[in-house]
Amino acid sequence: MLMADVNAPDWAHDLARRVESYVEDQLQQPVMVPTHTVASLPSVSRWNNCTIKVSDETGGATLAVSNGTNWLRVSDGAVVS
C-alpha cells in the first residue's frame, strides 16, 4: 500500500491514493506481448527474463522466454528453432 507520511499535506495523501489506484488498475489489464518470427528473434542476452510471441515456431505460434542464452518455448522449455 502506498501511503504518504502522516504529517504530509492533504494533496500528498490524495496523490498517493490516486497513484495506488492507477497502478492497481493497470496491473489488471491484459499484457501485450511483442511478436517475432524465428528469423527475427531479438537479442537473447539483452532481453533476459523477457517474454515474446514467436509467430512461426515449429508446431505453430508460441510464447517464448529468454534465459539469457536461448529463447525457450514456454510450453515445454525447448529452444526455439
Steps between C-alpha positions, in 0.01 A plus 500: 500500500631840401466755778619854556668595826252568780613863510481548123254755362158389376605526136777241562252256655267552204785446255602176676141371479477589130833338412410183688161482326660553158764231555245247626283568195792462257612171654161350419525574128603243238867511404595556137789274401715595200493254207809383310583234244772243562721692255446832679537399867640785709829477688458226758760647738358853483147379575583251778186394693267659242214337311413518130262328259666303219253495210660229286649255750490128420150385595352849475511829683629481857621710788873492571712631785867597497734338749788722387638228274201370299139578426307214659144395419280554805302184419786251536828687562648401164722745315313696231611381156 
